[in-house]
Amino acid sequence: MSKRKGTNILIGELRESFAMAMAAITAHKLRSALTLLGVMVGVFSIIVVMTAMRVMQGNIEQEMSQLGSQSFMVQKWPAIHFSGPEGLEKYRRRKDLTMAQGLRLAEKATLAEAVGIETSFWGGQVETRYKKTAPNVQLFGETPGSFLARNWVLAEGRLLTNNDVENARDVCVLGSGLAKTVFPFGSALGERLKINGINYSVIGVLEAKGSSMGGDQDNFAIVPLSTGLNRFGRWNRSLNFLVQARDQASYDDTVEQVRGILRVVRKVPPGEDDDFEIFSNDSLIAQFNAFTLAVRLGVAVISSIALLAAGIGIMNIMLVSVTERTREIGIRRAVGAKKRNIMAQFIMEAVMLCQVGGIVGVVLGILGGNATAYFLKLTPVIPMDWVVLGLVICSAVGIVFGTYPAWKAANLDPIDSLRYE
């Protein structure tokens, strides 16, 4: 019973300290607003950057998921690089990946479930008897193995076959969004359309994937790779190879087998670095996280400086507040308040100043960070982990920088305090 009574007393004291702290803050609105401004700026800078990065990270992960979970890509250029002009020149001097090399890889990669060869040709206009599109339709050249590795699922019709590629047929498979745009009144199967002024027959339509980075992931057409190379040229064009492993257990072995085959096919001398890049969803996401880590650390350092300055300002204002309220402290002590009550009151006031600033900073940071999502038409996010961490940091700043003024207030002599004018 006594334990419950002690708990009730503690709760009552905290409630009283909270009420007095809020009353003191509202009594000096301008001073309180200027004091919490520093906390708000520090928390805002953290939350706005972390929210924007979380928006971008979610989108990048969604884009990268276009590769199957057991797929990886081989290409001449790295997917992400920060090596400057010297690095660009190194990659530029590499020999292009060719269709002959891709066919050799498909023949020798015994551990792979599928090997596809692809390239991107242009973004242009598609015309049908019903409609013309805007000049923003992406055209891909693919082989049959690309569909499994790309995680493209057939909705109706059929996919490309080896015969389509070998005979360079004028056929195409459409993304769901493009099919609905150019054939709004029915199925696209068997219809004819013009791509770059040349007629193609539609043999298949893929399932929808949705939008990303303000664009439509389904706004594309796929033609046989040989057809596209004949129309748009093979010179100065490096192809990409897509490889799907049989299962997760054989994934690493498949990567090493592909690496070994390509080193032989491309005549890379032993001991020298690969003259091609291999990457997967996981490796790209890891590179993105490694790059943004430096940005996050930089923001954390800058925000820490802002919070340190804000904490010093809070300590200064709290010391002024102790001086102004010396007589009030004396009266409280005279009617039975203990030192811990006085300390709790002033620490609570410092914490609440920080929390109010932190909450405003969090709200503005989330709104500012999600402006990225709004303008790029991405999915907005609320980084709850950073929101909680930001508010915990605010409480810590209030406790650390409010302790000394609270200790000074609690140790004022009650008699001298009552005489203070």
Stockholm file with secondary structure:
# STOCKHOLM 1.0

chainA/1-421         MSKRKGTNILIGELRESFAMAMAAITAHKLRSALTLLGVMVGVFSIIVVMTAMRVMQGNIEQEMSQLGSQSFMVQKWPAIHFSGPEGLEKYRRRKDLTMAQGLRLAEKATLAEAVGIETSFWGGQVETRYKKTAPNVQLFGETPGSFLARNWVLAEGRLLTNNDVENARDVCVLGSGLAKTVFPFGSALGERLKINGINYSVIGVLEAKGSSMGGDQDNFAIVPLSTGLNRFGRWNRSLNFLVQARDQASYDDTVEQVRGILRVVRKVPPGEDDDFEIFSNDSLIAQFNAFTLAVRLGVAVISSIALLAAGIGIMNIMLVSVTERTREIGIRRAVGAKKRNIMAQFIMEAVMLCQVGGIVGVVLGILGGNATAYFLKLTPVIPMDWVVLGLVICSAVGIVFGTYPAWKAANLDPIDSLRYE
#=GR chainA/1-421 SS CHHHHHHHHHHHHHHHHHHHHHHHHHHTHHHHHHHHHHHHHHHHHHHHHHHHHHHHHHHHHHHHTTSCTTEEEEESSCSSCCCHHHHHHHHHTSCCCCHHHHHHHHHHCTTEEEEEEEEEEEEECEECSSCBCCSCEEEEEECTHHHHHTTCCEEEECCCCHHHHHTTCSEEEECHHHHHHHCTTSCCTTCEEEETTEEEEEEEEECCCCEETTEETTCEEEEEHHHHHHHHCCTTCCCEEEEEESSGGGHHHHHHHHHHHHHHHTTCCTTSCCSSEEECHHHHHHHHHHHHHHHHHHHHHHHHHHHHHHHHHHHHHHHHHHHHTHHHHHHHHHTTCCHHHHHHHHHHHHHHHHHHHHHHHHHHHHHHHHHHHHHHTCCCCCCHHHHHHHHHHHHHHHHHHHHHHHHHHHTSCHHHHHHCC
#=GC SS_cons         CHHHHHHHHHHHHHHHHHHHHHHHHHHTHHHHHHHHHHHHHHHHHHHHHHHHHHHHHHHHHHHHTTSCTTEEEEESSCSSCCCHHHHHHHHHTSCCCCHHHHHHHHHHCTTEEEEEEEEEEEEECEECSSCBCCSCEEEEEECTHHHHHTTCCEEEECCCCHHHHHTTCSEEEECHHHHHHHCTTSCCTTCEEEETTEEEEEEEEECCCCEETTEETTCEEEEEHHHHHHHHCCTTCCCEEEEEESSGGGHHHHHHHHHHHHHHHTTCCTTSCCSSEEECHHHHHHHHHHHHHHHHHHHHHHHHHHHHHHHHHHHHHHHHHHHHTHHHHHHHHHTTCCHHHHHHHHHHHHHHHHHHHHHHHHHHHHHHHHHHHHHHTCCCCCCHHHHHHHHHHHHHHHHHHHHHHHHHHHTSCHHHHHHCC
//
